[in-house]
Amino acid sequence: MEEIARLQASPRGHKSHLSKVLNKASEILKVEPSKADKIALTTLKTTLEQLTWKQQLVRELDKKIAAKITDPKQLETEIYESEQLSCDLEEKLNHIRKYMFIVE
């Protein structure tokens, strides 16, 4: 049980960091693509790399957590939260990719 709690704390920590990165990306995405400067684009490229890496990391952690959970209700909750984060992250990644495609 202690190992599950430790594993579950890790994605929460990553989610906290993801929130900050996503907020920064959202601010840049509000700028009209034709008015985006090189610094903003560099930041978006870095953000895209960070989010892609975090996405893979969180997926791996989710698999480890799901393998350790024995309570069906807890597993259901864990899967729901995991999928919610995954969908939000994928949506933001697609927004960034589209924005960068328009700019370039």
Biopython code that builds the backbone (N, CA, C, O; Angstrom):
import numpy as np
from Bio.PDB.StructureBuilder import StructureBuilder

atoms = [
    (1, "MET", "N", (0.825, -1.201, 0.000)),
    (1, "MET", "CA", (0.000, 0.000, 0.000)),
    (1, "MET", "C", (0.862, 1.255, 0.000)),
    (1, "MET", "O", (0.544, 2.243, -0.662)),
    (2, "GLU", "N", (1.948, 1.201, 0.746)),
    (2, "GLU", "CA", (2.857, 2.343, 0.825)),
    (2, "GLU", "C", (3.478, 2.639, -0.543)),
    (2, "GLU", "O", (3.669, 3.797, -0.914)),
    (3, "GLU", "N", (3.788, 1.570, -1.284)),
    (3, "GLU", "CA", (4.389, 1.745, -2.609)),
    (3, "GLU", "C", (3.402, 2.414, -3.566)),
    (3, "GLU", "O", (3.794, 3.258, -4.372)),
    (4, "ILE", "N", (2.131, 2.042, -3.482)),
    (4, "ILE", "CA", (1.109, 2.664, -4.328)),
    (4, "ILE", "C", (1.010, 4.151, -4.020)),
    (4, "ILE", "O", (0.948, 4.972, -4.935)),
    (5, "ALA", "N", (0.996, 4.502, -2.744)),
    (5, "ALA", "CA", (0.914, 5.913, -2.350)),
    (5, "ALA", "C", (2.106, 6.695, -2.890)),
    (5, "ALA", "O", (1.958, 7.824, -3.356)),
    (6, "ARG", "N", (3.276, 6.093, -2.826)),
    (6, "ARG", "CA", (4.487, 6.743, -3.331)),
    (6, "ARG", "C", (4.396, 6.919, -4.849)),
    (6, "ARG", "O", (4.717, 7.983, -5.378)),
    (7, "LEU", "N", (3.962, 5.875, -5.535)),
    (7, "LEU", "CA", (3.818, 5.955, -6.990)),
    (7, "LEU", "C", (2.765, 6.987, -7.390)),
    (7, "LEU", "O", (2.946, 7.713, -8.367)),
    (8, "GLN", "N", (1.665, 7.054, -6.635)),
    (8, "GLN", "CA", (0.600, 8.000, -6.954)),
    (8, "GLN", "C", (1.029, 9.442, -6.708)),
    (8, "GLN", "O", (0.538, 10.353, -7.373)),
    (9, "ALA", "N", (1.924, 9.656, -5.774)),
    (9, "ALA", "CA", (2.404, 11.015, -5.496)),
    (9, "ALA", "C", (3.238, 11.546, -6.656)),
    (9, "ALA", "O", (3.247, 12.750, -6.912)),
    (10, "SER", "N", (3.926, 10.676, -7.347)),
    (10, "SER", "CA", (4.796, 11.095, -8.442)),
    (10, "SER", "C", (4.026, 11.761, -9.586)),
    (10, "SER", "O", (4.405, 12.856, -10.002)),
    (11, "PRO", "N", (2.960, 11.147, -10.110)),
    (11, "PRO", "CA", (2.212, 11.831, -11.164)),
    (11, "PRO", "C", (1.592, 13.150, -10.701)),
    (11, "PRO", "O", (1.470, 14.091, -11.484)),
    (12, "ARG", "N", (1.203, 13.214, -9.427)),
    (12, "ARG", "CA", (0.646, 14.472, -8.913)),
    (12, "ARG", "C", (1.694, 15.574, -8.953)),
    (12, "ARG", "O", (1.384, 16.719, -9.281)),
    (13, "GLY", "N", (2.931, 15.230, -8.622)),
    (13, "GLY", "CA", (4.019, 16.200, -8.713)),
    (13, "GLY", "C", (4.254, 16.627, -10.146)),
    (13, "GLY", "O", (4.456, 17.809, -10.425)),
    (14, "HIS", "N", (4.228, 15.667, -11.052)),
    (14, "HIS", "CA", (4.397, 15.985, -12.470)),
    (14, "HIS", "C", (3.222, 16.817, -12.977)),
    (14, "HIS", "O", (3.403, 17.721, -13.793)),
    (15, "LYS", "N", (2.025, 16.514, -12.495)),
    (15, "LYS", "CA", (0.838, 17.261, -12.917)),
    (15, "LYS", "C", (0.943, 18.716, -12.485)),
    (15, "LYS", "O", (0.544, 19.617, -13.223)),
    (16, "SER", "N", (1.474, 18.947, -11.302)),
    (16, "SER", "CA", (1.666, 20.311, -10.819)),
    (16, "SER", "C", (2.610, 21.072, -11.748)),
    (16, "SER", "O", (2.341, 22.216, -12.115)),
    (17, "HIS", "N", (3.704, 20.438, -12.121)),
    (17, "HIS", "CA", (4.648, 21.064, -13.051)),
    (17, "HIS", "C", (4.003, 21.250, -14.426)),
    (17, "HIS", "O", (4.193, 22.280, -15.072)),
    (18, "LEU", "N", (3.245, 20.256, -14.864)),
    (18, "LEU", "CA", (2.560, 20.354, -16.149)),
    (18, "LEU", "C", (1.612, 21.545, -16.185)),
    (18, "LEU", "O", (1.507, 22.227, -17.205)),
    (19, "SER", "N", (0.928, 21.797, -15.088)),
    (19, "SER", "CA", (0.005, 22.934, -15.027)),
    (19, "SER", "C", (0.731, 24.236, -15.303)),
    (19, "SER", "O", (0.228, 25.088, -16.036)),
    (20, "LYS", "N", (1.900, 24.394, -14.728)),
    (20, "LYS", "CA", (2.684, 25.610, -14.952)),
    (20, "LYS", "C", (3.130, 25.715, -16.406)),
    (20, "LYS", "O", (3.042, 26.782, -17.013)),
    (21, "VAL", "N", (3.604, 24.610, -16.958)),
    (21, "VAL", "CA", (4.062, 24.605, -18.351)),
    (21, "VAL", "C", (2.888, 24.864, -19.293)),
    (21, "VAL", "O", (3.019, 25.621, -20.255)),
    (22, "LEU", "N", (1.750, 24.244, -19.022)),
    (22, "LEU", "CA", (0.569, 24.438, -19.860)),
    (22, "LEU", "C", (0.069, 25.878, -19.804)),
    (22, "LEU", "O", (-0.355, 26.432, -20.818)),
    (23, "ASN", "N", (0.120, 26.477, -18.630)),
    (23, "ASN", "CA", (-0.300, 27.875, -18.503)),
    (23, "ASN", "C", (0.610, 28.797, -19.305)),
    (23, "ASN", "O", (0.143, 29.729, -19.959)),
    (24, "LYS", "N", (1.915, 28.527, -19.249)),
    (24, "LYS", "CA", (2.862, 29.336, -20.015)),
    (24, "LYS", "C", (2.585, 29.190, -21.513)),
    (24, "LYS", "O", (2.593, 30.179, -22.247)),
    (25, "ALA", "N", (2.343, 27.974, -21.959)),
    (25, "ALA", "CA", (2.039, 27.730, -23.372)),
    (25, "ALA", "C", (0.736, 28.418, -23.767)),
    (25, "ALA", "O", (0.641, 28.993, -24.851)),
    (26, "SER", "N", (-0.258, 28.364, -22.903)),
    (26, "SER", "CA", (-1.546, 28.998, -23.195)),
    (26, "SER", "C", (-1.396, 30.496, -23.409)),
    (26, "SER", "O", (-2.039, 31.070, -24.287)),
    (27, "GLU", "N", (-0.554, 31.122, -22.614)),
    (27, "GLU", "CA", (-0.319, 32.564, -22.769)),
    (27, "GLU", "C", (0.302, 32.875, -24.132)),
    (27, "GLU", "O", (-0.091, 33.838, -24.792)),
    (28, "ILE", "N", (1.254, 32.073, -24.544)),
    (28, "ILE", "CA", (1.901, 32.292, -25.843)),
    (28, "ILE", "C", (0.908, 32.042, -26.973)),
    (28, "ILE", "O", (0.903, 32.770, -27.966)),
    (29, "LEU", "N", (0.074, 31.027, -26.831)),
    (29, "LEU", "CA", (-0.886, 30.684, -27.879)),
    (29, "LEU", "C", (-1.970, 31.750, -28.060)),
    (29, "LEU", "O", (-2.668, 31.751, -29.074)),
    (30, "LYS", "N", (-2.116, 32.644, -27.101)),
    (30, "LYS", "CA", (-3.089, 33.730, -27.221)),
    (30, "LYS", "C", (-2.625, 34.796, -28.210)),
    (30, "LYS", "O", (-3.434, 35.565, -28.729)),
    (31, "VAL", "N", (-1.319, 34.836, -28.468)),
    (31, "VAL", "CA", (-0.753, 35.830, -29.380)),
    (31, "VAL", "C", (-1.071, 35.420, -30.814)),
    (31, "VAL", "O", (-0.928, 34.254, -31.182)),
    (32, "GLU", "N", (-1.499, 36.379, -31.612)),
    (32, "GLU", "CA", (-1.757, 36.129, -33.032)),
    (32, "GLU", "C", (-0.510, 35.521, -33.664)),
    (32, "GLU", "O", (0.578, 36.078, -33.518)),
    (33, "PRO", "N", (-0.638, 34.384, -34.369)),
    (33, "PRO", "CA", (0.554, 33.732, -34.939)),
    (33, "PRO", "C", (1.449, 34.665, -35.754)),
    (33, "PRO", "O", (2.672, 34.528, -35.725)),
    (34, "SER", "N", (0.863, 35.593, -36.466)),
    (34, "SER", "CA", (1.676, 36.509, -37.282)),
    (34, "SER", "C", (2.485, 37.478, -36.424)),
    (34, "SER", "O", (3.427, 38.100, -36.916)),
    (35, "LYS", "N", (2.129, 37.612, -35.153)),
    (35, "LYS", "CA", (2.825, 38.539, -34.254)),
    (35, "LYS", "C", (3.763, 37.828, -33.281)),
    (35, "LYS", "O", (4.386, 38.470, -32.435)),
    (36, "ALA", "N", (3.863, 36.521, -33.398)),
    (36, "ALA", "CA", (4.725, 35.755, -32.485)),
    (36, "ALA", "C", (6.189, 36.057, -32.779)),
    (36, "ALA", "O", (6.616, 36.054, -33.934)),
    (37, "ASP", "N", (6.951, 36.317, -31.722)),
    (37, "ASP", "CA", (8.377, 36.586, -31.921)),
    (37, "ASP", "C", (9.191, 35.304, -31.770)),
    (37, "ASP", "O", (8.664, 34.264, -31.374)),
    (38, "LYS", "N", (10.470, 35.391, -32.086)),
    (38, "LYS", "CA", (11.338, 34.203, -32.071)),
    (38, "LYS", "C", (11.504, 33.628, -30.672)),
    (38, "LYS", "O", (11.617, 32.413, -30.509)),
    (39, "ILE", "N", (11.518, 34.483, -29.673)),
    (39, "ILE", "CA", (11.659, 33.998, -28.294)),
    (39, "ILE", "C", (10.432, 33.172, -27.904)),
    (39, "ILE", "O", (10.561, 32.110, -27.296)),
    (40, "ALA", "N", (9.254, 33.661, -28.254)),
    (40, "ALA", "CA", (8.023, 32.925, -27.950)),
    (40, "ALA", "C", (8.005, 31.580, -28.670)),
    (40, "ALA", "O", (7.585, 30.572, -28.102)),
    (41, "LEU", "N", (8.460, 31.570, -29.914)),
    (41, "LEU", "CA", (8.490, 30.315, -30.671)),
    (41, "LEU", "C", (9.493, 29.333, -30.085)),
    (41, "LEU", "O", (9.235, 28.130, -30.032)),
    (42, "THR", "N", (10.634, 29.846, -29.646)),
    (42, "THR", "CA", (11.627, 28.989, -29.001)),
    (42, "THR", "C", (11.057, 28.409, -27.714)),
    (42, "THR", "O", (11.249, 27.230, -27.415)),
    (43, "THR", "N", (10.363, 29.236, -26.964)),
    (43, "THR", "CA", (9.720, 28.770, -25.729)),
    (43, "THR", "C", (8.687, 27.689, -26.040)),
    (43, "THR", "O", (8.599, 26.688, -25.328)),
    (44, "LEU", "N", (7.911, 27.890, -27.098)),
    (44, "LEU", "CA", (6.917, 26.884, -27.473)),
    (44, "LEU", "C", (7.573, 25.573, -27.892)),
    (44, "LEU", "O", (7.080, 24.497, -27.551)),
    (45, "LYS", "N", (8.669, 25.653, -28.620)),
    (45, "LYS", "CA", (9.376, 24.429, -29.024)),
    (45, "LYS", "C", (9.877, 23.672, -27.795)),
    (45, "LYS", "O", (9.761, 22.450, -27.715)),
    (46, "THR", "N", (10.431, 24.412, -26.849)),
    (46, "THR", "CA", (10.908, 23.793, -25.610)),
    (46, "THR", "C", (9.738, 23.190, -24.838)),
    (46, "THR", "O", (9.836, 22.085, -24.305)),
    (47, "THR", "N", (8.646, 23.919, -24.786)),
    (47, "THR", "CA", (7.446, 23.444, -24.103)),
    (47, "THR", "C", (6.920, 22.170, -24.756)),
    (47, "THR", "O", (6.528, 21.229, -24.066)),
    (48, "LEU", "N", (6.915, 22.144, -26.066)),
    (48, "LEU", "CA", (6.468, 20.960, -26.796)),
    (48, "LEU", "C", (7.322, 19.748, -26.428)),
    (48, "LEU", "O", (6.797, 18.657, -26.202)),
    (49, "GLU", "N", (8.622, 19.942, -26.370)),
    (49, "GLU", "CA", (9.533, 18.854, -25.988)),
    (49, "GLU", "C", (9.278, 18.400, -24.550)),
    (49, "GLU", "O", (9.227, 17.202, -24.269)),
    (50, "GLN", "N", (9.117, 19.372, -23.640)),
    (50, "GLN", "CA", (8.858, 19.036, -22.235)),
    (50, "GLN", "C", (7.554, 18.258, -22.081)),
    (50, "GLN", "O", (7.499, 17.255, -21.369)),
    (51, "LEU", "N", (6.515, 18.727, -22.751)),
    (51, "LEU", "CA", (5.210, 18.077, -22.630)),
    (51, "LEU", "C", (5.220, 16.669, -23.221)),
    (51, "LEU", "O", (4.605, 15.753, -22.676)),
    (52, "THR", "N", (5.916, 16.510, -24.326)),
    (52, "THR", "CA", (6.021, 15.187, -24.945)),
    (52, "THR", "C", (6.745, 14.221, -24.016)),
    (52, "THR", "O", (6.331, 13.074, -23.848)),
    (53, "TRP", "N", (7.828, 14.698, -23.417)),
    (53, "TRP", "CA", (8.585, 13.872, -22.471)),
    (53, "TRP", "C", (7.742, 13.539, -21.240)),
    (53, "TRP", "O", (7.709, 12.393, -20.792)),
    (54, "LYS", "N", (7.064, 14.547, -20.700)),
    (54, "LYS", "CA", (6.224, 14.332, -19.514)),
    (54, "LYS", "C", (5.079, 13.372, -19.824)),
    (54, "LYS", "O", (4.708, 12.547, -18.989)),
    (55, "GLN", "N", (4.529, 13.483, -21.020)),
    (55, "GLN", "CA", (3.435, 12.604, -21.411)),
    (55, "GLN", "C", (3.877, 11.141, -21.338)),
    (55, "GLN", "O", (3.160, 10.295, -20.804)),
    (56, "GLN", "N", (5.038, 10.857, -21.868)),
    (56, "GLN", "CA", (5.565, 9.490, -21.835)),
    (56, "GLN", "C", (5.848, 9.052, -20.395)),
    (56, "GLN", "O", (5.531, 7.928, -20.006)),
    (57, "LEU", "N", (6.442, 9.940, -19.621)),
    (57, "LEU", "CA", (6.771, 9.636, -18.230)),
    (57, "LEU", "C", (5.514, 9.320, -17.421)),
    (57, "LEU", "O", (5.484, 8.344, -16.672)),
    (58, "VAL", "N", (4.492, 10.135, -17.571)),
    (58, "VAL", "CA", (3.246, 9.934, -16.829)),
    (58, "VAL", "C", (2.564, 8.636, -17.269)),
    (58, "VAL", "O", (1.999, 7.924, -16.438)),
    (59, "ARG", "N", (2.611, 8.325, -18.557)),
    (59, "ARG", "CA", (2.026, 7.061, -19.034)),
    (59, "ARG", "C", (2.700, 5.860, -18.368)),
    (59, "ARG", "O", (2.034, 4.919, -17.936)),
    (60, "GLU", "N", (4.024, 5.911, -18.292)),
    (60, "GLU", "CA", (4.762, 4.816, -17.661)),
    (60, "GLU", "C", (4.404, 4.693, -16.181)),
    (60, "GLU", "O", (4.222, 3.588, -15.672)),
    (61, "LEU", "N", (4.304, 5.828, -15.498)),
    (61, "LEU", "CA", (3.919, 5.808, -14.087)),
    (61, "LEU", "C", (2.504, 5.267, -13.912)),
    (61, "LEU", "O", (2.239, 4.498, -12.989)),
    (62, "ASP", "N", (1.603, 5.669, -14.795)),
    (62, "ASP", "CA", (0.220, 5.194, -14.718)),
    (62, "ASP", "C", (0.148, 3.678, -14.853)),
    (62, "ASP", "O", (-0.628, 3.029, -14.151)),
    (63, "LYS", "N", (0.940, 3.115, -15.738)),
    (63, "LYS", "CA", (0.965, 1.661, -15.910)),
    (63, "LYS", "C", (1.449, 0.976, -14.636)),
    (63, "LYS", "O", (0.892, -0.039, -14.218)),
    (64, "LYS", "N", (2.489, 1.540, -14.022)),
    (64, "LYS", "CA", (3.022, 0.960, -12.784)),
    (64, "LYS", "C", (1.989, 1.027, -11.667)),
    (64, "LYS", "O", (1.820, 0.076, -10.904)),
    (65, "ILE", "N", (1.304, 2.155, -11.580)),
    (65, "ILE", "CA", (0.289, 2.334, -10.539)),
    (65, "ILE", "C", (-0.865, 1.359, -10.754)),
    (65, "ILE", "O", (-1.296, 0.690, -9.815)),
    (66, "ALA", "N", (-1.362, 1.278, -11.981)),
    (66, "ALA", "CA", (-2.491, 0.389, -12.280)),
    (66, "ALA", "C", (-2.154, -1.063, -11.962)),
    (66, "ALA", "O", (-3.016, -1.819, -11.514)),
    (67, "ALA", "N", (-0.920, -1.448, -12.188)),
    (67, "ALA", "CA", (-0.503, -2.826, -11.910)),
    (67, "ALA", "C", (-0.489, -3.134, -10.415)),
    (67, "ALA", "O", (-0.609, -4.295, -10.025)),
    (68, "LYS", "N", (-0.346, -2.114, -9.577)),
    (68, "LYS", "CA", (-0.262, -2.315, -8.122)),
    (68, "LYS", "C", (-1.617, -2.213, -7.416)),
    (68, "LYS", "O", (-1.766, -2.704, -6.296)),
    (69, "ILE", "N", (-2.591, -1.592, -8.048)),
    (69, "ILE", "CA", (-3.890, -1.376, -7.401)),
    (69, "ILE", "C", (-4.735, -2.645, -7.486)),
    (69, "ILE", "O", (-4.889, -3.236, -8.555)),
    (70, "THR", "N", (-5.272, -3.047, -6.351)),
    (70, "THR", "CA", (-6.116, -4.248, -6.305)),
    (70, "THR", "C", (-7.594, -3.913, -6.103)),
    (70, "THR", "O", (-8.461, -4.717, -6.449)),
    (71, "ASP", "N", (-7.887, -2.746, -5.553)),
    (71, "ASP", "CA", (-9.270, -2.332, -5.317)),
    (71, "ASP", "C", (-9.879, -1.809, -6.627)),
    (71, "ASP", "O", (-9.372, -0.844, -7.198)),
    (72, "PRO", "N", (-10.962, -2.439, -7.107)),
    (72, "PRO", "CA", (-11.560, -2.027, -8.382)),
    (72, "PRO", "C", (-12.004, -0.559, -8.415)),
    (72, "PRO", "O", (-11.843, 0.113, -9.433)),
    (73, "LYS", "N", (-12.554, -0.070, -7.324)),
    (73, "LYS", "CA", (-13.023, 1.320, -7.280)),
    (73, "LYS", "C", (-11.838, 2.286, -7.372)),
    (73, "LYS", "O", (-11.894, 3.291, -8.082)),
    (74, "GLN", "N", (-10.784, 1.969, -6.654)),
    (74, "GLN", "CA", (-9.584, 2.804, -6.692)),
    (74, "GLN", "C", (-8.960, 2.773, -8.094)),
    (74, "GLN", "O", (-8.469, 3.790, -8.585)),
    (75, "LEU", "N", (-8.984, 1.612, -8.723)),
    (75, "LEU", "CA", (-8.443, 1.477, -10.076)),
    (75, "LEU", "C", (-9.261, 2.305, -11.061)),
    (75, "LEU", "O", (-8.706, 2.959, -11.944)),
    (76, "GLU", "N", (-10.574, 2.273, -10.908)),
    (76, "GLU", "CA", (-11.457, 3.060, -11.773)),
    (76, "GLU", "C", (-11.146, 4.552, -11.646)),
    (76, "GLU", "O", (-11.050, 5.260, -12.648)),
    (77, "THR", "N", (-10.992, 5.018, -10.418)),
    (77, "THR", "CA", (-10.665, 6.423, -10.172)),
    (77, "THR", "C", (-9.317, 6.778, -10.774)),
    (77, "THR", "O", (-9.163, 7.827, -11.399)),
    (78, "GLU", "N", (-8.359, 5.916, -10.587)),
    (78, "GLU", "CA", (-7.005, 6.150, -11.108)),
    (78, "GLU", "C", (-7.010, 6.226, -12.634)),
    (78, "GLU", "O", (-6.358, 7.090, -13.220)),
    (79, "ILE", "N", (-7.742, 5.326, -13.267)),
    (79, "ILE", "CA", (-7.827, 5.324, -14.733)),
    (79, "ILE", "C", (-8.494, 6.601, -15.221)),
    (79, "ILE", "O", (-8.030, 7.211, -16.185)),
    (80, "TYR", "N", (-9.575, 7.011, -14.570)),
    (80, "TYR", "CA", (-10.280, 8.235, -14.969)),
    (80, "TYR", "C", (-9.357, 9.449, -14.887)),
    (80, "TYR", "O", (-9.270, 10.235, -15.830)),
    (81, "GLU", "N", (-8.670, 9.594, -13.755)),
    (81, "GLU", "CA", (-7.770, 10.738, -13.577)),
    (81, "GLU", "C", (-6.628, 10.703, -14.584)),
    (81, "GLU", "O", (-6.225, 11.738, -15.115)),
    (82, "SER", "N", (-6.121, 9.527, -14.836)),
    (82, "SER", "CA", (-5.035, 9.354, -15.794)),
    (82, "SER", "C", (-5.479, 9.742, -17.202)),
    (82, "SER", "O", (-4.764, 10.447, -17.913)),
    (83, "GLU", "N", (-6.654, 9.280, -17.596)),
    (83, "GLU", "CA", (-7.175, 9.587, -18.930)),
    (83, "GLU", "C", (-7.485, 11.074, -19.085)),
    (83, "GLU", "O", (-7.268, 11.651, -20.150)),
    (84, "GLN", "N", (-7.987, 11.681, -18.029)),
    (84, "GLN", "CA", (-8.286, 13.113, -18.073)),
    (84, "GLN", "C", (-7.013, 13.909, -18.334)),
    (84, "GLN", "O", (-6.993, 14.789, -19.195)),
    (85, "LEU", "N", (-5.965, 13.605, -17.603)),
    (85, "LEU", "CA", (-4.684, 14.284, -17.789)),
    (85, "LEU", "C", (-4.135, 14.014, -19.184)),
    (85, "LEU", "O", (-3.643, 14.926, -19.848)),
    (86, "SER", "N", (-4.218, 12.782, -19.623)),
    (86, "SER", "CA", (-3.710, 12.404, -20.940)),
    (86, "SER", "C", (-4.432, 13.163, -22.054)),
    (86, "SER", "O", (-3.795, 13.649, -22.989)),
    (87, "CYS", "N", (-5.742, 13.265, -21.958)),
    (87, "CYS", "CA", (-6.527, 13.989, -22.969)),
    (87, "CYS", "C", (-6.196, 15.480, -22.971)),
    (87, "CYS", "O", (-6.020, 16.079, -24.032)),
    (88, "ASP", "N", (-6.113, 16.071, -21.791)),
    (88, "ASP", "CA", (-5.769, 17.494, -21.691)),
    (88, "ASP", "C", (-4.395, 17.764, -22.285)),
    (88, "ASP", "O", (-4.197, 18.742, -23.005)),
    (89, "LEU", "N", (-3.468, 16.901, -21.980)),
    (89, "LEU", "CA", (-2.102, 17.049, -22.461)),
    (89, "LEU", "C", (-2.038, 16.894, -23.979)),
    (89, "LEU", "O", (-1.376, 17.680, -24.658)),
    (90, "GLU", "N", (-2.713, 15.900, -24.502)),
    (90, "GLU", "CA", (-2.709, 15.674, -25.956)),
    (90, "GLU", "C", (-3.356, 16.847, -26.690)),
    (90, "GLU", "O", (-2.890, 17.251, -27.756)),
    (91, "GLU", "N", (-4.415, 17.382, -26.123)),
    (91, "GLU", "CA", (-5.077, 18.536, -26.732)),
    (91, "GLU", "C", (-4.124, 19.731, -26.806)),
    (91, "GLU", "O", (-4.041, 20.398, -27.837)),
    (92, "LYS", "N", (-3.414, 19.999, -25.724)),
    (92, "LYS", "CA", (-2.484, 21.130, -25.706)),
    (92, "LYS", "C", (-1.323, 20.899, -26.670)),
    (92, "LYS", "O", (-0.889, 21.826, -27.353)),
    (93, "LEU", "N", (-0.822, 19.673, -26.727)),
    (93, "LEU", "CA", (0.247, 19.354, -27.677)),
    (93, "LEU", "C", (-0.211, 19.635, -29.108)),
    (93, "LEU", "O", (0.546, 20.193, -29.904)),
    (94, "ASN", "N", (-1.427, 19.256, -29.433)),
    (94, "ASN", "CA", (-1.953, 19.507, -30.777)),
    (94, "ASN", "C", (-2.120, 20.994, -31.056)),
    (94, "ASN", "O", (-1.860, 21.448, -32.171)),
    (95, "HIS", "N", (-2.548, 21.748, -30.067)),
    (95, "HIS", "CA", (-2.667, 23.202, -30.239)),
    (95, "HIS", "C", (-1.305, 23.822, -30.535)),
    (95, "HIS", "O", (-1.171, 24.661, -31.425)),
    (96, "ILE", "N", (-0.308, 23.400, -29.784)),
    (96, "ILE", "CA", (1.045, 23.940, -29.983)),
    (96, "ILE", "C", (1.561, 23.566, -31.367)),
    (96, "ILE", "O", (2.116, 24.410, -32.070)),
    (97, "ARG", "N", (1.383, 22.320, -31.759)),
    (97, "ARG", "CA", (1.849, 21.877, -33.086)),
    (97, "ARG", "C", (1.171, 22.674, -34.201)),
    (97, "ARG", "O", (1.826, 23.101, -35.151)),
    (98, "LYS", "N", (-0.134, 22.869, -34.080)),
    (98, "LYS", "CA", (-0.867, 23.615, -35.109)),
    (98, "LYS", "C", (-0.397, 25.060, -35.154)),
    (98, "LYS", "O", (-0.191, 25.611, -36.235)),
    (99, "TYR", "N", (-0.230, 25.668, -34.013)),
    (99, "TYR", "CA", (0.232, 27.054, -33.934)),
    (99, "TYR", "C", (1.596, 27.185, -34.604)),
    (99, "TYR", "O", (1.817, 28.097, -35.401)),
    (100, "MET", "N", (2.498, 26.282, -34.282)),
    (100, "MET", "CA", (3.844, 26.344, -34.846)),
    (100, "MET", "C", (3.817, 26.083, -36.351)),
    (100, "MET", "O", (4.618, 26.656, -37.089)),
    (101, "PHE", "N", (2.914, 25.235, -36.811)),
    (101, "PHE", "CA", (2.781, 24.977, -38.243)),
    (101, "PHE", "C", (2.323, 26.243, -38.961)),
    (101, "PHE", "O", (2.824, 26.564, -40.038)),
    (102, "ILE", "N", (1.383, 26.951, -38.373)),
    (102, "ILE", "CA", (0.878, 28.196, -38.968)),
    (102, "ILE", "C", (1.987, 29.239, -39.042)),
    (102, "ILE", "O", (2.130, 29.934, -40.048)),
    (103, "VAL", "N", (2.765, 29.340, -37.975)),
    (103, "VAL", "CA", (3.820, 30.355, -37.899)),
    (103, "VAL", "C", (4.955, 30.046, -38.873)),
    (103, "VAL", "O", (5.491, 30.944, -39.523)),
    (104, "GLU", "N", (5.311, 28.776, -38.964)),
    (104, "GLU", "CA", (6.449, 28.411, -39.817)),
    (104, "GLU", "C", (5.973, 28.305, -41.224)),
    (104, "GLU", "O", (6.761, 28.007, -42.122)),
]
sb = StructureBuilder()
sb.init_structure("model")
sb.init_model(0)
sb.init_chain("A")
sb.init_seg("    ")
for serial, (resi, resn, name, xyz) in enumerate(atoms, 1):
    if name == "N":
        sb.init_residue(resn, " ", resi, " ")
    sb.init_atom(name, np.array(xyz, "f"), 0.0, 1.0, " ", f" {name:<3s}", serial, name[0])
structure = sb.get_structure()
